[in-house]
Amino acid sequence: MKYKIFSTLAVATVLMSSCHDNWTPGSKEDGEGQLRMEAIDVTNAENVIKRAGVDVSNFIVTVNDSEGKNIKQWKFAEMPEIVTLPVGEGYTIEVISHNQEKAAWDAPYFKGTSEKFNISKNQLTNAGTVTCKLSNIKVSIRFSEDLKKIMEDDCNVTVIANDEGRLEFNATETRSGYFQALEGSSTLIATFSGTIRGNYEEIRKVYTDVEAGQHRIITYSVKGGDPTIPDESGNIDITDGITIDMSTIDETIEGNVAPDEDIIGGDRPGQEEPDQPDVPDNPDDPKDEFFTFETQISLTEVNEAVEGNDYSVNIKSVNPMSNLKVKIESNYLTEDFLGSVGLVPEFDLANLSADLEQTLGDPEGFNFPVGDNVRGQNEVTFNLTPFIPLLNLSPTPNDIHKFHLTVIDDKGNEETVILTFISGVE
């Protein structure tokens, strides 16, 4: 079987070379290079939103030239993995979560800008991960339970920022408000108004030096004391001796960590790095680490398909494995092409047809673990190295190929990692 596979590869190579005697790789227009951005990271998102798995696929990615001119723009999920740009210096990538409003409920605005980078002719530039942080102003209004008991329905707090942004918080409001931070407009005004035990009261507080990335927590509560004593904090004097205290906590999101809250992830959809937490004490906990993937190559970045290098992944499973599925995603390694060399784009190494098991498991061919060498095992090595010659047959420079590896154990736990390769690099 070794001879069948590799003789087919040899024929394919000869045919390609004979058909492309005058073909020059990388026949792109002069003065162009390639760019890749890996992921979006949201700094200290756990201080902003408590729910995990926030979708970053709609974040807006813009490539700007050295003069700040918009060259290209996509939603993150739609951004090509390899982008072609004119040769130049001083490019930047700007990422924003959305086009923000002056004021909105539960609408944190995240923004980040890459370091400057250059595009060189026929070279692939990796811009890495763009880190975003909260770039508008978060405001939370809280009322103590004692105060809620004496507030009437007309009580609310009006918050105004950036001269135009305005939100009203009533006693039952649990959402946070987010206000656009404008350069040169650093004032926020909070006004409490309404009826307290039959008396209409109003208190106004002006905050200065308000900046993007801040969280202002304003709390109104009942406070005892002598109402005849002046109070510079702006307490409301109620006729029966009750006062309302207005206290404020100012937090800067960047640098603060709330360990009891979840974190927003940032990889491009379909390229997420698998969660690998510490092994917990309770094996029945759904957050347990059931699988580990040990490898010298990257599971989240593009690997260059260099023949002779080692591209193996050692998979360890707490429970015996039942499946090791492989899915090939490539514009070049189509179903027809793979079929011509006796392969298919999707297969389960633990459950193969007799012909495919012989092809993939041949020690002198691909030498993949198959059948009982996967089923019931707690450790399996998947070595993609024999596949690399197939990738390099692609006539398209900088062609991307993905191998999705899905491991399932006998208890139904499942995890997927993706090996991504670029072939024919110019």
Secondary structure, 3 states (H helix, E strand, C coil): CHHHHHHHHHHHHHHHHHHCCCCCCCCCCCCEEEEEEEEEEECCHHHCCCCCCCCCCCCEEEEECCCCCEEEEEEHHHCCCCEEEECEEEEEEEEECCCCCCEEECCCCEEEECCCEEECCCCEEEEEEEEEEECCEEEEEEECHHHHHHECCCCEEEEEECCCEEEEEECCCCCCEEECCECCECCEEEEEEEEECCEEEEEEEEECCCCCCEEEEEEEEEECCCCCCCCCCCCEECCCCCEEEEEEEEEECCCCCCCCCCCCCCECCCCCCCCCCCCCCCCCCCCCCCEEEEECCCCCCEEECCCCCCCEEEEEECCCEEEEEEEEEECCCCHHHHHHCCCCCEEECCCCCHHHHHHHHCCCCCCCCCHHHCCCCCEEEEECHHHHHHHCCCCCCCEEEEEEEEEEECCCCEEEEEEEEEECCC
